[in-house]
């Protein structure tokens, strides 16, 4: 088998499958959701203690971001991730 034989090259660098793309995107989504959850915790705690307009706006922005993360199409090669809320 030659070094430039396509079968050999495919063996060394197998093509990316839909399952590979989905798994990678699910891992990225899980990491972003975990970060969002950590960022939201102190905001929601402050809402319980002292519901300022600023805290309410931040909480809504993070809630919207969290929901948008859950709606991302994970089956595409390059998902469109939502932007982080302004702090």
N, C-alpha and C positions, 0 to 999 in steps of 0.2 A: 504494500500500500504506500502510495506517495504522500509526502507531507502536504501537498496541495489538493489531495483527494477530498472532495466535499464531505464524504461519509466520515473520514478521519477528523476533519475540522468540526463537524457536527458533534462527534463524540467528545472532543475536547471542550467545545463550547456549545452545549445543547441549547436549542432555541427556547426562548422564554414562553411558557404556556399561560393560558388564561388562569389556571389555578395558581401559578407563581405570582402573577400580577395581583390577583385577588388577595393572596396571603400577605404580600408585601404591603398592599394598601390597607388591609385590615390592621396590620401591626402599626402602621403610621397613624391610622385613625385612633386606635386605642391609646397611643402615646399622647396624641393631641387632646383627646377627651380627658385623660388623666391630668394633664397640665391645666386644662380648663377647670376641672373639678377642684384642684388645689387652689387655683386663683379665685374661684367663686366662694370658697368656704369662709374666708374672713369677711367678704362683702355681705353674704347672707347673714352671718352672725351679727354684723353691725346693724343690719336691718331690724333684727329682733331687739336689739338694745336701744338703737337710736336711728329711726328711719328718716334720714335727711333726704332731700331731693337728689343730691349728688349720689348718695348710696343707692337710691332707688333706680336712677338712670344707669349706674354701673351694673347693678344686678340684672336689669333688663337687657343690657348690651351683652353681658356674659351668657345669659339664658338664650338669647337669640343665636349667639356664636355656637353654643353647645348644641342647639337644635340643628343648626346648619351643618355642623360636623357630622351629625348622624344621618343627614340626607345626601351626603356626597356619594356620587356614583363610583363605587369601588371596582367596577369591572373594566374601567378604561385604563390605558397605559399611564396617562398623566392626569390624575384627578385634579379638579379645580377646588382647592381648599379655601375655605372662607378666611378672611383677614381677621387678625386678632382685634378685639375691641380696643378703642382708645382708653387709656387710663387717666 
